[in-house]
């Protein structure tokens, strides 16, 4: 029997954003450091830089496969226990990454890291959603993101300096002190939310969805890196799509599916998640491709490449301070349509960057990229919850996080695939050839991003006003926290 609803105390509201931000900072710091160190890793492990996309995609893939059970685990075992365990797994896996002696061991350690992050990120977001009413949700999420963006701000520079003066292995050990600090904060200040009536784990759905997604991602990777005959590729693709279709059928036949696809009937949720999926296909490859452009294409050292990644993160932080006012003034529909086009234009501008491009031009493009990306992600991430009731918050958070990670994984694979396609049989050490291939890849990703703006035309002018304009009336029907909550 569930206990009466519990209202979040002021101390929980004060400290929770910092708890989640610390964990997100560690995750963002790790991902940006790794991207900067890819060329150094490739040289150390005697592999080509593009082949090391497996180091990035394996991490994102394990996120996508692991996130669907994070909501179930939080409902069953409590947000505090799951969140703390996730931080511990992530920290231990970081140490194993630093100790890796070859590419397979590094990929395996990154998979373990992804499992930790798969529980850490969505459970932290779920705690935020369950603590703050919708009228305060945009401000709360922006507060979480601002400290977390220090990770992308420092990551490229710290990673570049570490690689320049020490070795790529030390970049993973940076997570250890941050992970210990995050564990302490989680133990002290993370509220312990449980589900009203914990649902059974959908094991069949987990196998169908996880296997289908893993196979599809693996197919994208080997298609871009190795020779594979059309028959084998077609069979693998058919098996993958069949598994995903089987999950779609299965989810309609069970009472508690792994991912409840009926949530897509909610227009704002469907548009934010599916439109965001297509947008991230274009954006997802940039963190991996830009360091290659700067370090191999332009011949810059790792630390200078890291510095060139900082303007984007700095602009993203600045946008978080004004995104709420922008959305309140123009509305979600207008912002998402126009801003998506601007992101595409910015990505296309990277196709003009070459060895003769002044640094201030590259910095200006990076600032625009971070500015528009930040507004886009704030808009899509909060619109998804505009019309979702409190009882479905756990499932909505799980589904939204899963689709985000899948889109980033597919976007990275697509960026690498397109680059390899335009590179052809030319060696990746050929600076001119790689630069030309990257330029074509940026144009392709820009086109995909701009086309994704069409998905937001289905929104209405007043969609998302319960969030963007702080309409407190929308919160009266939903408790601030779920029926079972412990502090």
ZAMARGU-4260 file (C-alpha; in steps of 0.2 Angstrom, whole numbers, plus 5000, padded with zeros to 4 digits):
<rodrens>
0) 5000/5000/5000 | 5008/5017/4995 | 5010/5031/5007 | 5003/5048/5005 | 5011/5060/4993
5) 5027/5069/4999 | 5031/5086/4994 | 5049/5089/4991 | 5057/5100/5005 | 5067/5116/5001
10) 5083/5108/5005 | 5080/5094/4992 | 5076/5107/4979 | 5091/5117/4983 | 5104/5103/4983
15) 5097/5090/4970 | 5102/5100/4954 | 5120/5101/4961 | 5120/5082/4964 | 5114/5078/4946
20) 5125/5092/4939 | 5141/5084/4947 | 5137/5067/4939 | 5133/5075/4922 | 5149/5085/4923
25) 5159/5069/4925 | 5150/5061/4911 | 5152/5076/4899 | 5170/5079/4904 | 5174/5060/4900
30) 5166/5061/4883 | 5174/5077/4877 | 5191/5072/4884 | 5190/5055/4874 | 5185/5064/4858
35) 5201/5075/4859 | 5212/5060/4862 | 5206/5049/4848 | 5221/5052/4836 | 5234/5049/4851
40) 5224/5033/4855 | 5225/5027/4837 | 5244/5030/4836 | 5247/5021/4853 | 5236/5006/4849
45) 5242/5005/4830 | 5225/5008/4823 | 5217/5021/4811 | 5208/5035/4819 | 5191/5032/4810
50) 5192/5014/4817 | 5192/5020/4835 | 5174/5026/4833 | 5171/5010/4841 | 5178/5017/4857
55) 5164/5031/4856 | 5150/5021/4848 | 5152/5006/4861 | 5149/5018/4875 | 5134/5027/4867
60) 5127/5010/4862 | 5128/5003/4880 | 5119/5019/4885 | 5105/5016/4873 | 5103/4997/4877
65) 5105/5000/4896 | 5094/5016/4898 | 5077/5006/4895 | 5079/4997/4912 | 5085/5012/4922
70) 5067/5018/4925 | 5062/5001/4931 | 5077/5000/4942 | 5074/5017/4950 | 5055/5013/4953
75) 5060/4996/4961 | 5076/5000/4971 | 5075/5019/4973 | 5083/5033/4965 | 5097/5036/4978
80) 5103/5018/4977 | 5103/5016/4958 | 5111/5033/4956 | 5125/5030/4968 | 5128/5012/4961
85) 5129/5020/4943 | 5142/5033/4949 | 5153/5019/4956 | 5152/5008/4941 | 5156/5023/4930
90) 5172/5027/4941 | 5178/5009/4941 | 5176/5008/4922 | 5186/5024/4920 | 5201/5016/4929
95) 5199/5000/4918 | 5199/5011/4902 | 5216/5019/4908 | 5223/5002/4911 | 5218/4995/4894
100) 5232/4988/4884 | 5223/4986/4867 | 5208/4992/4857 | 5196/4977/4862 | 5200/4980/4881
105) 5197/4998/4879 | 5180/4995/4870 | 5175/4983/4883 | 5179/4995/4897 | 5169/5009/4888
110) 5154/4997/4887 | 5155/4995/4906 | 5156/5014/4907 | 5141/5016/4897 | 5131/5004/4908
115) 5135/5016/4923 | 5130/5031/4913 | 5114/5022/4907 | 5108/5022/4925 | 5116/5038/4930
120) 5109/5051/4918 | 5091/5046/4916 | 5089/5043/4935 | 5096/5060/4939 | 5084/5067/4926
125) 5070/5057/4934 | 5073/5064/4951 | 5073/5082/4944 | 5056/5079/4935 | 5048/5071/4951
130) 5055/5085/4962 | 5050/5101/4952 | 5033/5105/4945 | 5032/5108/4926 | 5032/5127/4929
135) 5049/5126/4937 | 5056/5112/4926 | 5064/5122/4912 | 5074/5133/4925 | 5078/5117/4935
140) 5085/5108/4920 | 5095/5123/4914 | 5102/5125/4931 | 5108/5107/4930 | 5115/5109/4913
145) 5125/5125/4917 | 5138/5117/4929 | 5138/5101/4918 | 5143/5111/4903 | 5160/5115/4912
150) 5164/5097/4907 | 5164/5101/4888 | 5172/5118/4892 | 5187/5110/4901 | 5187/5093/4893
155) 5195/5097/4876 | 5208/5108/4884 | 5212/5097/4899 | 5212/5081/4887 | 5223/5090/4875
160) 5236/5095/4888 | 5236/5078/4896 | 5239/5070/4879 | 5252/5083/4875 | 5262/5081/4891
165) 5258/5064/4898 | 5248/5050/4888 | 5230/5047/4883 | 5228/5034/4898 | 5229/5048/4911
170) 5213/5056/4904 | 5202/5042/4911 | 5210/5044/4929 | 5203/5062/4930 | 5186/5054/4933
175) 5191/5046/4950 | 5191/5062/4961 | 5175/5068/4952 | 5167/5052/4955 | 5171/5051/4973
180) 5164/5069/4975 | 5148/5064/4966 | 5146/5048/4977 | 5147/5059/4993 | 5134/5072/4986
185) 5122/5058/4981 | 5123/5050/4998 | 5120/5066/5007 | 5107/5075/4995 | 5099/5063/4983
190) 5081/5060/4987 | 5075/5042/4987 | 5060/5040/4976 | 5051/5024/4972 | 5038/5020/4960
195) 5020/5019/4966 | 5018/5001/4960 | 5034/4994/4954 | 5031/4985/4938 | 5040/4968/4933
200) 5054/4969/4921 | 5050/4965/4903 | 5064/4953/4900 | 5057/4947/4883 | 5056/4966/4878
205) 5074/4969/4884 | 5081/4955/4873 | 5071/4960/4858 | 5074/4979/4859 | 5092/4977/4865
210) 5097/4964/4852 | 5089/4973/4838 | 5097/4990/4842 | 5114/4982/4845 | 5114/4973/4829
215) 5109/4988/4819 | 5123/4999/4827 | 5136/4985/4824 | 5130/4984/4806 | 5133/5002/4803
220) 5150/5001/4811 | 5156/4986/4800 | 5148/4993/4785 | 5159/5009/4786 | 5175/5000/4791
225) 5176/4983/4783 | 5171/4975/4766 | 5154/4967/4768 | 5144/4959/4754 | 5127/4966/4750
230) 5119/4949/4754 | 5126/4948/4772 | 5122/4966/4775 | 5104/4964/4769 | 5102/4949/4780
235) 5109/4957/4795 | 5098/4973/4792 | 5082/4962/4790 | 5086/4953/4806 | 5089/4969/4816
240) 5073/4977/4809 | 5063/4961/4812 | 5068/4961/4830 | 5063/4979/4833 | 5046/4976/4824
245) 5044/4960/4835 | 5047/4972/4850 | 5034/4984/4844 | 5021/4970/4843 | 5026/4963/4860
250) 5025/4980/4868 | 5006/4980/4863 | 5003/4963/4870 | 5010/4965/4888 | 5004/4975/4903
255) 5021/4982/4908 | 5032/4984/4892 | 5050/4989/4893 | 5046/5005/4883 | 5028/5010/4882
260) 5026/5015/4864 | 5008/5022/4867 | 5017/5038/4875 | 5020/5043/4857 | 5001/5046/4855
265) 5005/5062/4865 | 5009/5075/4851 | 5022/5085/4860 | 5031/5070/4867 | 5031/5062/4850
270) 5037/5078/4841 | 5051/5081/4854 | 5058/5064/4854 | 5056/5059/4836 | 5060/5076/4829
275) 5075/5077/4841 | 5081/5060/4835 | 5082/5066/4817 | 5091/5082/4822 | 5104/5073/4832
280) 5108/5062/4817 | 5116/5077/4810 | 5123/5084/4826 | 5129/5068/4833 | 5145/5066/4822
285) 5152/5083/4826 | 5161/5079/4843 | 5170/5065/4834 | 5174/5073/4817 | 5179/5090/4823
290) 5195/5084/4832 | 5200/5075/4817 | 5198/5090/4806 | 5208/5101/4818 | 5222/5088/4822
295) 5224/5079/4806 | 5216/5090/4793 | 5223/5106/4800 | 5239/5098/4808 | 5236/5106/4825
300) 5242/5098/4841 | 5230/5091/4853 | 5230/5105/4865 | 5226/5118/4852 | 5212/5107/4845
305) 5205/5106/4863 | 5205/5125/4864 | 5195/5126/4848 | 5182/5115/4855 | 5180/5127/4870
310) 5170/5141/4862 | 5155/5129/4858 | 5154/5124/4876 | 5156/5142/4882 | 5142/5148/4871
315) 5131/5133/4876 | 5133/5139/4894 | 5128/5157/4890 | 5112/5151/4880 | 5106/5142/4896
320) 5104/5159/4905 | 5092/5166/4891 | 5084/5150/4884 | 5069/5151/4895 | 5065/5169/4890
325) 5068/5165/4871 | 5055/5151/4873 | 5043/5161/4883 | 5044/5175/4869 | 5043/5165/4853
330) 5036/5148/4859 | 5043/5130/4856 | 5036/5129/4838 | 5044/5144/4831 | 5061/5141/4840
335) 5063/5123/4835 | 5059/5127/4817 | 5071/5142/4815 | 5084/5136/4826 | 5086/5119/4818
340) 5089/5128/4801 | 5102/5138/4809 | 5111/5123/4816 | 5112/5116/4799 | 5119/5132/4792
345) 5132/5132/4806 | 5137/5113/4802 | 5139/5118/4784 | 5151/5132/4788 | 5163/5119/4795
350) 5165/5113/4777 | 5174/5129/4773 | 5187/5127/4787 | 5205/5123/4780 | 5223/5127/4784
355) 5221/5145/4778 | 5206/5149/4788 | 5209/5162/4802 | 5207/5156/4820 | 5194/5169/4824
360) 5183/5162/4810 | 5184/5145/4817 | 5180/5152/4835 | 5165/5161/4828 | 5158/5146/4820
365) 5161/5136/4836 | 5152/5149/4846 | 5137/5149/4834 | 5136/5130/4835 | 5136/5129/4854
370) 5123/5143/4855 | 5111/5135/4843 | 5114/5117/4849 | 5111/5123/4867 | 5094/5131/4863
375) 5089/5116/4853 | 5093/5103/4866 | 5084/5113/4880 | 5069/5115/4869 | 5068/5097/4864
380) 5072/5090/4881 | 5059/5100/4891 | 5045/5099/4878 | 5045/5080/4879 | 5037/5082/4897
385) 5025/5096/4893 | 5009/5085/4892 | 5016/5069/4901 | 5007/5066/4918 | 5017/5063/4934
390) 5013/5044/4934 | 5021/5042/4917 | 5037/5053/4921 | 5048/5037/4924 | 5043/5029/4907
395) 5044/5046/4898 | 5061/5049/4905 | 5067/5032/4900 | 5060/5033/4882 | 5067/5050/4879
400) 5084/5046/4886 | 5085/5030/4875 | 5080/5039/4859 | 5093/5053/4863 | 5107/5040/4865
405) 5102/5030/4850 | 5101/5046/4839 | 5119/5051/4845 | 5125/5034/4841 | 5118/5033/4824
410) 5123/5051/4821 | 5141/5047/4825 | 5141/5031/4814 | 5133/5041/4800 | 5146/5054/4801
415) 5160/5042/4801 | 5152/5032/4787 | 5150/5047/4776 | 5168/5053/4779 | 5174/5035/4775
420) 5163/5035/4759 | 5171/5051/4752 | 5188/5046/4758 | 5187/5030/4748 | 5203/5020/4747
425) 5214/5035/4751 | 5225/5034/4767 | 5218/5043/4782 | 5235/5050/4785 | 5233/5060/4769
430) 5229/5077/4776 | 5222/5085/4760 | 5211/5069/4757 | 5204/5068/4774 | 5200/5086/4775
435) 5191/5085/4759 | 5181/5070/4765 | 5177/5079/4781 | 5171/5094/4772 | 5159/5083/4762
440) 5153/5075/4778 | 5149/5091/4786 | 5138/5096/4771 | 5129/5080/4772 | 5126/5081/4790
445) 5120/5099/4788 | 5107/5094/4775 | 5100/5080/4786 | 5099/5093/4801 | 5090/5106/4790
450) 5078/5093/4784 | 5074/5088/4802 | 5066/5105/4804 | 5051/5099/4795 | 5047/5087/4809
455) 5043/5102/4821 | 5029/5110/4809 | 5016/5098/4817 | 5018/5108/4834 | 5005/5121/4838
460) 5008/5139/4844 | 5004/5136/4862 | 5012/5119/4864 | 5024/5119/4879 | 5017/5134/4887
465) 5015/5125/4904 | 5034/5124/4904 | 5040/5140/4894 | 5028/5152/4902 | 5027/5144/4920
470) 5008/5140/4919 | 5006/5134/4937 | 4989/5128/4933 | 4996/5113/4924 | 5004/5107/4940
475) 4989/5107/4951 | 4983/5090/4945 | 5000/5082/4947 | 5010/5080/4964 | 5027/5087/4965
480) 5034/5070/4969 | 5028/5052/4966 | 5016/5043/4979 | 5031/5034/4987 | 5046/5045/4991
485) 5059/5044/5005 | 5072/5057/5010
</rodrens>
